[in-house]
Amino acid sequence: MSDAPPIWSRPERGSRGPQPTHSRDEIVAAAVELAGSEGLAAVSMRAVAAALGTGAGTLYRYLSSRDDLLDLMTDRVVAELRPYPEPGPDPIASLLELAGRQLGLYRRHPWLIELLGRATGIGPEGLAFFDHCLRVLTPVRCASAAKFEALALMTGVVTLFARNERSGPPPAFTGLDLTPYPHLVASFAQPGAPREDLFERTLRGLLDALLEE
């Protein structure tokens, strides 16, 4: 593991070398665009440099590694969650609105899901979002630990729904003999309509239980 300080606390570029031709922001914007068009695996220092019309060595005047770039990409798109809505009288409803924004973010940037859980991945924008969620929960009189758990599980549910949307419909049972499985047969005979509010119902039930005073 590198002993370098987090990318957030380092200057935009090293003090040595010629004058920069690109800003850190331009580099990150090019990487985000590349991830959106070709997927996260396509994002390398060389590929981003090529998109900017420069050599890979140039990028190392601004970044130490690809990991730095991934952290900056994450924080850049998390900034799209702003401006945060003002908390309403119902903290759970306010959290549901924020969770909906998270889901929209993952839909716009599917590659972001692959970067969740990185130890270095939470930057200023990620911290600001978490801080706002805690502000929303200020009226809820439960321990901070319970609030942290609720927010972690909220993000987990958002991620689960985003992943499911990307994976497509569940596998079909066409051609299989389901006779030995009477409960499956009965369920398929009367499947009913899928619940359009499943996301909100799931989260509200979870948050209500976790944040019970």
Sequence and secondary structure as in RCSB ss.txt:
>XXXX:A:sequence
MSDAPPIWSRPERGSRGPQPTHSRDEIVAAAVELAGSEGLAAVSMRAVAAALGTGAGTLYRYLSSRDDLLDLMTD
RVVAELRPYPEPGPDPIASLLELAGRQLGLYRRHPWLIELLGRATGIGPEGLAFFDHCLRVLTPVRCASAAKFEA
LALMTGVVTLFARNERSGPPPAFTGLDLTPYPHLVASFAQPGAPREDLFERTLRGLLDALLEE
>XXXX:A:secstr
   S  GGGS SS SSSS  SS HHHHHHHHHHHHHHH GGG  HHHHHHHTTS HHHHTTT SSHHHHHHHHHH
HHHGGG S     S HHHHHHHHHHHHHHHHHH GGGGGGTT TT   HHHHHHHHHHHHHTTT  S HHHHHHH
HHHHHHHHHHHHHHHHH S    TT   TT HHHHHHHHS     TTHHHHHHHHHHHHHT  
